[in-house]
Amino acid sequence: MLAGVAAVLAGACIIGFSAILVKASDLGPQATAFWRLTLALPALALWLALHRHGKDTPPGRPDMRLMVLAGVFFAMDLAFWHVGIKITTAANATLLANLTPILVALFSWLLFRETVTRGFILVCAITVSGAALLAGGNLTIDPDRLTGDVFSILTAFWYAAFILTVRKARDGASTPRVIFLATLIAAPISLAIAIAFAEPLFPENWQGWIPLILLGVVVHAGGQGAIIFGLGRVPAPLAALILLVQPIVAAAAGWLLFDEALSAIQLLGAAIILAGLYLAQRTAPRPAASVPPAPE
């Protein structure tokens, strides 16, 4: 389980830069989502090919119904997430979207019979409160940005559905196979949404490709790939809770790249998140006994 926790933690740190890169994109939110997925596909295809070449046994076959659902859920996650980031502040979007652990814990208990202890629920509440304190320094209440806040809250539902679906799909297939198929399904959905909103599909100059390439290759292929790898080894509620390290990464990036000062309250929030993640290791829910180990 330690390898899974480390993978999810690394992936969370990587995708913590996604809000900054989406903000830096010259394209609209849906076109940015399309290129984020499309530019990840070559790297994911290479990963899948290398994985197959290094295995003596045939790769596992995921349930394609789960893969279609995972692709749809992730496409909708990106659609809502990118709109939220563009309309509201990065702090608001990051905090509201990170309500995911609560939803994942609830539905893991309802759907997968994963035991969620009272201690874990308490740790989850403490960690989310830490995220609120961390975002509090930059959190704003603005009626003009209310739509972006609502989209960010809905993002939590879509990402929770994605995590739970991928967790189930990982029972029958390897990480590269799952993320490649989910991305392959999600990309045309994002393209259709971008066309429906009449967003320009190409940056005006070569510099505009930089954040898109970083979103695709580094954030999606690298970050989401690490998270999906970890989902085959740790309970979904614990994985979702670990993802709350994202606000810490986003705040640190803002401090390093944009000289955004961090208040004492925000530093306290970061400390609470880290303490909560440590305690989560002791109170983590147990996966159902019938779940076989994920293939790699």
C-alpha positions, 0 to 999 in steps of 0.5 A: 500500500505504501507504493500506492500512497506514494504514487497518489501523493506524487500525482497530486503534487503534479496536478497541483499545477493544473490551475496555473497552466489552465489560467496561462492558456490562451484558449477557452476552457473547453479547447484547453481541455481537448488539447490537454487530453489529446496531447497526452495520448502519444505519451500514454500510447508509448507507456502502454506499448512499453508496458506490453513489451515488458510483460510475458502475460497478456494485459488485463482487459478492463470492463469497457462499460467502466472505461466509457463511464470513466471517459465521460466523467473525466471529460465532464470534470475537465469541462466544469473544472476549466470553466470554474478556473476561468471564471472564479479565482484559482483559490476558490476553484481549487478549494471547492473542487477539493470537496471530492474526498467527502463524496468518494468516502460516501459512495465507496461505502454505499457502492463498494462496501469499503469500511469508512470508520468514524476516525477517517471521517473526522480526519477527512473533516479536519483535512478539508478544514485545513484546505479551507484555511489555506485557500482562505487568504485568497478566497473571495465572495463575488457575485460575478464569480458565483457561476465559476464557484458553482462549476467548481463545486460540480467538478467535485462530483464529476471527479469523485465519479471518475475516481470511483469508476477508475478504482473499479476498472483497475481491478481488471487492467493495468494503469496505462491501459486504463488511462489510455482508454479513458483519455481516448474516450474523453478527448472527442467529448471535449472536442465536441464541447469546445466546438459547441461553444465555438471556441478557437481550437488553436493558439495564436502563436507557438508560445500558446502551445507550452501550457497545453503540452505541459497540461497534456504530457506532465499533468495528465499523463504523468500526474493522473497516471500516477494517481490511477496507478495508486488507485489500484493499491489504496482505498479510493477514499484515502486516495481522494484525501491525499489529493488535498495536497493540491492546494499546498502545491498551488499555494507554493507555486504561487509563492515561488512563481508569482511572489504571492505572500502566504499568511499565518492562517494559510500556513496553519491550513497547510500544516493541518492538511499535512497532519490530516494526511498523516493521521489518515494512514492510521484511520484509512478505510479498508477495501472490500475483501473480495477485491483482487489485487490490481494487475500491472 
